[in-house]
Amino acid sequence: MSSLAPHMEAFLREHLVRHRGASQHTCDSYAYSFQSLFEFASQKLKVAPSALMLDELDAALISTFLVEYVTGGVPMGRTGKRSLRLHLPANSSCLDLGSS
């Protein structure tokens, strides 16, 4: 099992900023989206968000999160707008969560 914190920090601070040149607003949007996912997962798995492990975020849990998010079951940000954005190719049939 692996803690999520070091992976998320590396993704948000190194990959997005250094390797992708993302703006602070983009990083904040990603951070909020992941926060929503982790809060959802912690409720479903009955553990604190800080105790979530990488292998607990399986495809079924993430799919359930996305369905509930789209149908309004997951809370929105302060603005009332849905801030989770998925950038998938038009012909993509699945969400690839691997590194690029």
N, C-alpha and C positions, 0 to 999 in steps of 0.2 A: 504494500500500500504506500501511496505517496501523497503527501500534503499538497493541497492546491496552491497555497500562498506563494511558494517560490516560483511556480510555473506562471501564475498570474502576474506577479511582479515583473518577471522577465519578459512576458508578452507585452504588457502595457508600457514598460519603461524602455525596453531595449528593442524588441521587434518592431512595434508600431512606430516609435520615434526615430530610432537610429536606422533601421533597415527599410522602413516604408515612408519615412518623412511625414508622419501624421501630425496634424495640428493638435493643440491642447484640447480643443472642442471635440475632435474625433476620439481622442484618448478618453475624455470624460464620458462620451456617449458609450464607448465600449465598456468602460468601468461600470456605468450604471446598468447596462444590459446584463453583464456578468453578475452584478450584485442582485439583480432581480432573479436570475437563475439560481444563485446560491441560496437566497431566502426561500424560494420555492422548494428547492431540494432539501433544505434543512427542515422545512415543515413536513414534507412527505416522508423523510427518513427519520424524523424525530431526533435530530442532533443539531448542535449549534453550528452555524455557518463556518466558524473557525475550525470545527472538527471534521468537516467534509474531506473525504479522500478522493483522489483522482478517479480511482476505479469505481466509485459509487455513482459517478455521472455516466450512466450507460445510455445507450440509444433510446431505450424505452422511456426513461425519465426525461431526457431532453425532448423527445417527441411529445410527451404529455405536456411539458412546459410550453412548447411552441403552440400546441393546439389551444391550451388554456389562455395563452397570451393573445392569440389572434381572436379568440371568442370573447375576450374581455375578462377572463378569470384571474389574470395577473394584474396587480396595480400598475398604473401609469406613473410617469414622472411628475415633477412639480408643475409642469406646464399643461398637463392634461393630454399631452400628445403621446402617442406610442413612439418610444425612442429606440426600440430594438430594430436594427436594420440588418438584413441578411443580403449579402452581395453574392448571388449565385449566377452562374452562366444560365442563359435562357434555356439551354437544353439539359441542364442538370437534373438528375432524378433523385439525388440524395445530397445531404449536407456532409461535406468532408471536413471533419474537425482536426485533421492532421496538419502538421506544419508545412508551410510552402517553401 
